[in-house]
């Protein structure tokens, strides 16, 4: 990707952000992302919604902690490679 392509993409993104509420633009994606965790904790849908949401929120937090751990490990490896 060239610098011109990056600049054009950035301009387009900024224009879109100036015209629309970012919350509205990402609402469907956020809903789908949460549904992934709701389905994981209660695939049959037998739990009360409040309990499903509590469990899904805990699973989502665990997902992000795991992601952060993987990111930190990758940074450690890159740093170690640079030293050798």
Secondary structure as UniProt FT lines:
FT   HELIX           3..19
FT   HELIX           22..41
FT   TURN            43..44
FT   HELIX           49..83
//
